[in-house]
């Protein structure tokens, strides 16, 4: 496995490859990331994993400087998972000048839920992902469904910009308690780690209500929100939405319930398809 730090070096390493799969990450990897690499390995001749903590998607009050950088450990894990090339640029390599051209996704999809809680987040995500696509030129890219709204935003960007890339959705990987694996789980102390499983439990309860035939979405959302708050969480949202576009349901359609909440100082997100 090769570790490449520059765009020129990566393009040179890939110049003879015609079947490339990209797994974009911000590093501090866990088993969920490695499952994406394994999916990519099954679909492509060459697997590229990017490790880049993207400053464009962090607001001034968020944890950009404190986000864990664990490149050596990450590379060991990626090598064992079947990755061929790790692209690990620094911010000056990705943004040698102020990134004035940015990708602004439509407000109807990007300024709700996560976008409402983190203004500008999806502009940063779309800009860096499109830039990675232009650098790597993959035929496929693998994204986890834990970041459900992000997956939809990227999928819609691919379609609207007519990019020749297939987006592959990977199921959320969970621990035995049901907690979705996340780099931010490392911020939790022991007691918080046990409590964190309640986020998935709240989603599961809401999903069970819908599967049981209820269509009064707002009381279900409110009950899940209040159940988390009663346990000391600070929820941003619990929302039942259509899977296709995250609009509020108006009739029969495949649904997803999504939530984001803070436990102590750690903000966790999760979702469950219904």
C-alpha positions, 0 to 999 in steps of 0.5 A: 500500500502506498501513502501519497501526500500530493495531488501530482503524486496521486495522479502519477500513481493512478495514471494506468488505472481505469477502475478506481474506487474512492473511500473518502474519510477524515481519518481516525478510522474504525470498523465502519470505515474499513467495511467501506474499503472492503466493499470498494475492494470487491468492486474495483481494481484499485482502492483509494482511501482519502484521509483529510480533515476538511476545514471547509465543513467545520464552523468556527466553534467546532472541533477542527483543531481537536479532531483526532489525527491518527495517520500511522494507525489509520494506514495500518488498518487500511493496509489490512483492509485491502486499500491500495493507496492512501491519499493524505494531503494537508490543507495547503495541498487541497486548498493552496489558495482561498477556495472561492469556487464552492458547491452550494447544494439546494436548500431543500435538501441541505439546509434542513436537519444537519444543515440547519444545525450546522449551517454551511456544512454541506457546502464544505462537504460537497466542495471537498468531495467534488474536488476529490472526485476530480483528483482521483477520477473514480468509477465508484465511491463508497459512502456509509449510510450513518451519515444519511443526509450526506449520502443523499446530498452527494448522490444528488450532486452526482446526478445533477452534475452528470458525473460518471461515478456510481455511489455505493451505499454501505450499511451502518456498522454498530457495536453489540449495544446498537451504537453506530460506530463513529470517530466521535465515540472516542470522546465519550467516557465509560458511562456515556458510552453505555448511555449512547446506545439510547440514541439507537433505542429511541430511533428503534422505538419510533420506527416500531411505532411507524411499522405498527401503522401510525401516521401521526409523525410529529407526536412520534418525533416529539416522544423520542425527542423528549425521551432523550432529553429526559435522560440528559441528552440535548437533542437537535432533532428527531425526524421521520422523513422520506428516504428519497429526499428527506421531505416530510411524509405526505403519504405511503413512501419508504421512510427513515427516522433520523436523530442528532443529539449531544451527550455531554460535549459529544454530538452523535447522529444516527438513523434507521430506515423504516 
